[in-house]
Amino acid sequence: MDDIVKAAMLKWPQVPNCYHWLALDARGQWFMRDDRVQAAGPFPRVKGSRIDHTKLLDFINRNYACDAAGAWYFQNGPQRVYVDLEVTPFVWRIAMADRGWAVTTHTGAAAQVTDAFVDENGRLFLSTDLGVGLVHSLDSGLAVQALESRAWPAPGIEQLPTVRAAELPQRFGFVLSPQPTA
């Protein structure tokens, strides 16, 4: 977390949390969801405005974290902005690197694969030292190559277990759409 964010949290400790204004889709893209968008429908049916500003994306990515209840948020100065997730808290990007297969989050953090599985729709997920995430659709072919080469400590592609997507939040301890508490 940025030092300036930590300082703002100390200076203004009573800023209320924000809900449903920021969302993460299945391709690792951030979306702003103002009152008008929220009134038009829930995420991901109505996504909102995709955030494309590089410095804002970098700021969000550096200050993306999870609370003790498994709800993911962006710490925006003193305000915690909870994130609605389309699928999982991470979207994995895969690349062939000098020392094997590099796996990074949509935020750019490096991860170490511990397991792999598919859901009932054939989507590929990786469990890592950082948590669970969906493999980006553009990187599925690379992930399959890594699994086929046994580069990760996971079953081969033909033996991957299947899990129901609806069971992922409970199984891996995350919240798709955090709600305000009383």
N, C-alpha and C positions, 0 to 999 in steps of 0.2 A: 504494500500500500504506500502511496506517495506520502512523503513527510508533510506536505502542505495539507493533505487530507486529514492526517492524524492531528495536526495542530488545530484545524477547524473543528474537529470533533471535540477536542478539549475545550475550545473557546465557547462553543454553542452545543452543549450536551443534550438539550431538550428539543431538538428539531424533530418533528414528527416524521415517521416513515412514509414512504410513497409506494403505492401499489398500482400495478397494471399499466404503468406508463412506459415501461421498457420490456422488450421481448427478444428472445433468441430463437431463430428458426432452425430447421433441420440442416441448413447449409452453413450455419455459423454466422449468419448475418443478424445484426442488431436492428431493431425497429422501435421508433418512438410512437407512442399511442396516446394521443391527446384525448380530451373529453369527447370530441366529435367521433373519433375512431372507436373509442370504447363504447359509445352509445350505439354504434353501427353493428357491433357484435363482438364476440369473444375471439381471442387469439387461439389458434392461427387462422380461423376462418376469415377474419379481418385483421390484416397484419399491421397496417399503419404506414409510416414513412420510413424507408430504409435509411440508415445512417451511413453516409459516404464520406464525411469529413474525416480525413486521416488523423488529425491531432485529437479529435473527439473520440474516435475509435481507439486510439492508443491509450487515452486517459481511461476509458471504460475498461479496456482489457487489463490495465495495470491494477485497477481497483475493483475487480470482480472477485467475489468471495462467497463463502457459504456460512450460514449461521448454525447454531447447535441443533436446530430442528430440521436441517437439510434444505432450507430455503435459500436460494441463490440471490445475490443482490450486487448492485454497483454502489460503492460508497462514494457519493457525489458531495465532497466536502463534508459538512456535518449531517447531511441527509442520506439515509439508507434508501435506495431505490430498488425495491424487489423486482425480480425478473420473472416474467412468464416464459416457460420453456415449451417449445413445440414437442421435443422428444426427450432430450437428456441435457445435463448441464455442460457437456463438452461435445464438440464436433471435431473429430480427429482428421488431421491432414497427414498424409503419408508421403514419404520421399525416399528414394534410394540415396544413401549417403556412403561416404568412404568406408565407414565401419558397419555397414548393414542398412537396415530399414529404420529411418528416423520417423518418429511419431510425435506430432505436436498438437496442442489444442488450437482451437480457433483464435485463442488469445496469444498464441505464440510460445507457450510454455512446453518444454520437452517432457515427454512421458515415457515410462517403461511398461510395456505390455505384460500383463500377468495372465490374461485369458481372453477368449473370443467366443462369440455365439451369434446366432441369427434369430430374428423374430419371425412371426407367422407370415410376414410380408416379404421375407427374404432380405431384410436390411441387416447389415453387418455391424456388430457392436464390439468394442474392445473394452475390457476392464484393465485399468492401469494403476500405477502407484498414486495417481492423482484422482482417480475415480472412474466412473463409467461414461462412455460417450459413443455416439454414432459415427461411423466412418463416413466422411464426406462422399457424396455420390460420385464425384469425379475421381476419387482415389480408391474406389472399391477394387478395381483391377490390380492396383499395386498391393493392396492389402491381401488379396487372394494369392498373389505371387509370394508374398512374405509368408503366408500360412502354408502354402505348398512347399516352400523351401525349409519349413520348420525353423524359421528365423526367430519366432517368438515362442514362449512356453505356453502353447495352446494346442488343442487338437488340430490335426490336419483338416483341411477345408471340407473333406467328405465326412468327417466325424463331428462337426461342430454341433453342440447342443442347440435346441430351439427353445426360446422363452417367449412368453406372451408379452407384447409391448406394454399392455395395461398393468403388468406386474412389476415392471422395471422400477418405478418410484419406490415402492415398498421394499423390494428386494435390495436396492442399492441406496436407500435412505435419502432420496431427494424429493422435492415438492415441485410439481409442474406449475401450479398457479398459487403462489403464496397469498394468503388472505390476512387482512388486519385482525389483530387480537383485541379482545375487549379490554 
